[in-house]
């Protein structure tokens, strides 16, 4: 962020030193060590989501609440929705520059900072939520994520997952590849690049702008998350066709990223509390989506007469082929990107081999 942009935030935040300072004022290093348990920290969290929006916005609030409670009030986190302190897509810069302590979003929003960050969010036809968590926590993914964010002065943590999403809302039927040509669709990240190569026009918009953009005809289609969120946004009022599966986002990791200086100011016990609160929030969001999505889908289909459609096999196969090209090209852009891509790809191959004789085999068995 340029200094001029940072000064826009001056009315709502101070420079990093003021942000990370605790209420007790400055102290010597020795005093800090012995009395840190008596200090309190006031932190700001900025998000890309509308305030208290179900699943995503409430997930950020849940994380803040866990930190507040688990720290017994030693850290108090106040959450700001998109646009309250900074615009949705400027929270990365705001946290990196000290205008806020924490951000809540997803890594594919920051592809303009460093394209390979998208691997830490989701990839088309990539890993599911369980696989992503396994890679991050036990497969070396978190170490690479930290390495990638360190160049921006940030500490990343997984703080939620949507599970497999829906393919999106469309105002026309998708019967063949030709129907994707010229389609103007809100779709972020690598999925957007795949759509572009299929002949469509990807648009990146924050959630708060989707309804009016689709209603006005500025876009022809939009993906968001899944039935739980989509019902809340009311997309069924302005779009007729609801397509699945969510090829573009099979297990989207939501993130909490923290200003590194602010995090390192905390004593070790509070660092551990923040880290583990993110783990709790990560699991809680995924289970909430699993619990809520089917009831919401039932309401959309049976109460609002939404037409639920499966994407044609021809379309899926083409998108899958293009996805391989896109992710491979991204993974070979520079040495760090190659390191991330190799780790992601190798872990994905191993997890798929295991899932073939565990999850997939069981699901096929259960279907009879």
N, C-alpha and C positions, 0 to 999 in steps of 0.2 A: 504494500500500500504506500502511495506517495504521502509525503508529509502533509500536503494540503488536504488529502482525504482524511488523514488521522486527526487533523485539527477540527474536523467536523464533529468528531466524537468528544471534544473537550468538554462540552457542556454536560455530558452524562458520565464521564469517567476521567480519572487522572492518569498521569503517566505510570509506568509499570512500578516504580518504586512506591508510589502512593497506594497502588492497588494491592500490592503484596504485603504492605505493612499491616500489622495487626493493630487492634485497638490499644494495646498496651504501649505503643510507641517504640522507638528504637532502643536497642540494648546491645551490650557487648556480646561477643560470641559465647563466652563462658556463662553469662547470665541467661542468654537465650537457651542454652542446653539444659540448664537446671530449672528454668521456669516456663518452658514452652507448653507444659500441660495446663497452664493457667491462661494462656493466650486464646484469643478468638480471632477468626478470620472471616471477613465479609467478602463473598465471591459473587460475581455476576456470571450467569450462563445465558448466552445468546443462541437462538435456534433458527433453523430454516423453516420451521413449521408455524402455522397459525397457533395462537395461544390456546392451550388446552385442547387441541384437536385430538380426537380419539386415536389411541394407539401411538402415534408419533409425538404429538405435543404432550399428551399425558405421560408418555414414556419419559420425556425429559423432566417433567414434574416429579415423577416417581423416583428418578435417579437423585434429584435434588433432595427430596424428602429422606431417602435412605442415607445420604451423606449427613444431613442435618441430625437425624436421629442417632445413627451409629457413632457419630462424633460427640454425642451428648451436647450439641450446641457449640462445640469449639469451632466448627466450620458452619457458616450459614450461607446457603446458596439461594440466590433469588433468580428466578427464571424470567427471561424476556422473550416473547414470541417474535416472529419475523416482523421487522419494521418498527418494533417498539424502541429499540436502541439503534440498530443498524438494519439495512435491508437484508433479506434472506440470504442472498448470495455474496454478502460482504462479511459474514461472520468469521470466515477463515482469517482474513486480514485483521479483523478487529481483535481476535485473540492473539494472533502472532505479534501484534504491535502493542498489546497491553491495554487496549480499550475495554476488554473483558477478560475474565479468567478462564472461562470454559465455553466451548461451543458444542452444539448438538446437531448433527446433520448426517451426511453420508459422503464417502470419499470421492464418488464420481462427480460430485459437484465442483471439485477443485482440479479437474483435468487441465484447466488452463495454467495452473501452477506447475504441475508435473504430471503428464499424461498417465504414467504407470501407477499413480495413486488409485486408479479405477479398479485395479486388481483387489484392493482391500474393501471394496464395496460389493461388486458382483460382476460377473461376466456372462454374456449370453451362452446358454447351454452349459454353464459352468457348475460350480459346486452348490449343493443345497445348504441350508442353514446348519445342519449337523456337521456337514463336511467342512464348512467355513470355520466353525468354532473349533473343530478338531485341528485344522491347519494352523489357526491362529494360536491356540493354547498349547498344542503338543507337536506341531509340525514345523516350527520355525517361522511361521508367518508373522507372529507378533514382533519378533526381533527385526524382521525386514521392514515392517510397518514403522517401527520406532526409528529405524535408520532413515527411512524416507522422509519422515516428518521432522526429524532432528534438524534438517537443513533450514526449516522454517521456525525453529525455536518452539516446537510443539511436542506434546506427549500424547499419542493416540491410544484409545482404548475402545474395545467393542462394547456397545451399550444398547443393543437391541437387534432384532432381526424380524423381517416380515414373513419369512418363509417364501414359498413359491407364490408369485404374484399372478394377476390376471393379465392377459394380453392387451386389454384395454377396451375403450368405448369408441364406437364407430357410427358415423351417420350414413354409411353405405356398406353393403355386403362385401366380404372379401372371399371371392370364389377362385381366384387365380393370382398368379404373380403380377399380371397386368393391373390388378386392382390396387397394387401398392405404388404404382408409378404415378408420380405427381401428388401423392397423399401427403398432406401437411399435418404432421402429428407431433404432439408433445411427447418426447421420449428422450431421456437423458443418457449420458454415459456411452458405453460401447454399443448398446442397443441402438442408439441414435445413428452411430456410424454405419451399422449394419443396414438399417433402413435406408440410409442415404445411398449405399451401394446397390440396394434393390430398386432404386429409382424414386424413393420417397424424399420428403424434406423434413428432417428432424428439427424440432424447436425445443429449447430448454426454457421452461417457465417454472416459477415457484408455485407451490400448491394453491396459494391464495388467489392466483390469477386464472386457474384452469376453467372454472365454470363459465365465467364471462367470455373467455376466449373461445370456448367451444360453442357457446350459445350465440355469439356474434358471427361465427363463421370464420374467425381469424385462423382457426385450426379446424381440420376435418375429423380429427380423432385425438384421443388422449389416453395414455395409461396413467394410473396413479399408484394404487397398491393392490387392493382386493376388496371383496364385498363389504367388509366391516367399515373401511374408510370410504369407499365409493358411495355407499348408501348415505353416509353422513354428509357427503358433498352434494348429493342430489343429482348425480349425473344421469340417472334414469329419467329425469324430467326433460332432458335435452338431447339424449342420444338413444337410438333404438336397439343397436346391436352390441352385445357384450361378449367379447371373444376370450377364449382360453386355448392353450395354456400360456403362462407367462415365460416364454422362451428367453426373453431378454433379462429377466431378473428372477432366477431360480432360488435365491436365498440371500436377500440383500442385507448386508451388515450395516446397521446404524452405528454411528460413532460418537464418542465424547472425546474431544481433543482439548488439552489443557496447556496454557502458557507454561513453558518449561521452567522459567524463573519462579513463577508462582508456585508450581508444584514442588520444586526443590527447596523452597522456603519452608515448607511444612516439615515437621518432625516425622520420623519414620512411621510412627503408629498412625498418623493421619494420612500419610501417603498410602499406607496399606488399606485404610478405611476407604479412601477414594477409589483405589484400584478394585477392591472387592465389592464395593457398591455398584460399580460398573458391571461386574460379573453378574450380580443379582439382577440388575436392570436388563442385561442382555437376555437372560433366561426368561424373565417375566414377560417381556414384550412378545417373544415368540409364542409362548404358551397362551397369551391373551389372543393373538391372532388365530391360533388353532381353535380356541374355544368360541370365538365370535363369528368367524367367517361364514360357516355354513348356515347359521340362523339368518344372517344378513342376506346371503344368497337366496335363501328360501323366500324372504320378504321381497326381494327384487323380482324374482321370477313369478311368484304366485300372487303377490299383492299389486305389483306394479307392471306386470306383463312384459317384463324385459325379455328380449329374445336372446337366449344363451346359445352361443355358437362355438364350435371347435374349428380352429384354423385348419384348412385343407392340408393334406399330407404333402402335396407339391410345394406349398408355400413354406411349410416347416423345413423341408429338406433343403430348399434353397437358402433359407435364413441360416440354417446350421452350417452350410458350406461357407457362406460369407462370414459367419462368426469365427470360424477357424482362421480365415485369412486375417481378419481384423485383429484378433487377439495375438496371433503370432507376429504380425508386423509391429504391434505395440511392444511386445516382449523383446524385440531386437533393436530398439532405438538407441540404447546406451548400456553400459555395463551394469548399472544398478537395475534397470528395467529387465535385463536379461536374467539377473540373479533372482528377481521377484518372479518372473515368468517361469523359470525353470523350477523353482520351489513349488509354485502354485500348480503347475502342470504335473510334476512328478507325484505330488501328494494326491491330486485328483485321480490319477491313474490307479494308485494303490487303493484309495477309498472306493472307487468304482468296482474294482476287483472284489473287494470284501462285500460291498453292498449287493453284488450280483448273487452271492450265496447266502445273504442274510436278509436285508430289507426287501430287495426286489423279489427274492424267492418266496419270502413269507407273504408279501402282498399278493403275489400271483396265486399262492395257495389259498389265501383267505377269500379271494374272489371266486374260487371254485372252478 
